[in-house]
Amino acid sequence: MRLRAAVAELASRLRPFPPFYGMSTLRAIELDLPPGSAVQPPPELGCVVVLPDGEISELDLRSIPGPDGPADIDQVEEFTELDLPPEQYIAFATVAVQLLQAEIERRSED
């Protein structure tokens, strides 16, 4: 619970929250576990992100035809709250804390 609160507190300090890969409409930070980590997520787990509220979720980003025909593409984002086992949550939350703290420090230097 304290780790969840720490992630949420750090996320709340980032306003505006960083865009996901430069997308102006999507605010999230991707969480990748380090190579060789003792904890590995299941292979079916997609892109794991931390959101502006500190929630760790799975992001499903799909392209759909836009209103102006097949050459026009829109994107649909769907976030799924993850119910991770404690060891996986701790691993992802640790990465989230590191990334959020690094972004806070980077902004304070600017």
N, C-alpha and C positions, 0 to 999 in steps of 0.2 A: 504493500500500500504506500509506503514512504517513497519507493522508487517511482511509482506511478505519479505521485504528487510532485516529485522533483522534475520529472519530464514535463508535466503540465505547467509548472511554474516557469521553467526555462522557456518553453514554447510561448508562454504569454508575454515574455519580455521581448520577443521579436515581432515588432510591428513596423512596417508590414512584414508578414511572414514570407520567406523566400519562395519564389516561383519554382514550380517543378519543371526542370530543364528549360527554363526561359519562357514557359507558357504564361501568358498574362492572365488567363482565367483559372489556373490551377495552382493552389498553394499547398505544397507538401515537400518533404525531404525524404529521399529514398534511403532506406536502411539496409546496408549490405553487411552480413556478418563477415569478419575477417577470414581469409583463407586459413585452413588448418584449425579453425575453431572447434573446440570439443563438442559444441552444440551445433547441430545441423538441422535446419527446418526440413519438413517433408518435401519431396520433390514436386508435389502438386501445388505447393504454395507459390503464388505469383509475386508480384512487386510489393514489398512491404514498405510502408511509409509512416512518418509521423506527421500528424496534421496540426494546424494552428492551435487546437485545443489540447494538444499533447496526447491525443489518442493514437495508438499504434494500430494501423489497419492495413488491409490488402487493397491495392488499387487495381481496378480493371479498367483499362483505357481502350475504348473501341472507336473505330471510325465508321461513320454511317453516311449514306448519301445525303447531301444537303438539299435545300429547297430549290436550287437552281439547276438541278440535273446531276447526272453521274460524275461530271467533272468537278462538281462542288462537293467538298467533304466537310462534315462536321464531326466533332468528337463527343463522346459520351463518357463521363467518368462515373464509376461506381465504386464506392468504398464499402468494404465489408469489415466490420469490427471483428478482430481476431480473438478467439478464445484459446490462447496458447497455454501449454503446460508451463509451470513456473520457470523451469530452466531456460526455455525458449524466450519467454517474456523478458527475463533478466538479461539475456544476451542481446536481444533487440533494444531494450531500454537502455542498456549500457552504451550501445552505439549511438542511440538517439541523444543521450546526455552529452557524449563527446562532440557530436556534430553541432548540436545546439549551442553548447558552450563555445566552440570554435567560432561560430557565426557571431555570437554576442561579442566575443573578444575582437574579431575582425572589424565589426562596426564601431567599437569603441576607439579603435585606432584611427578611423577615418575622420 
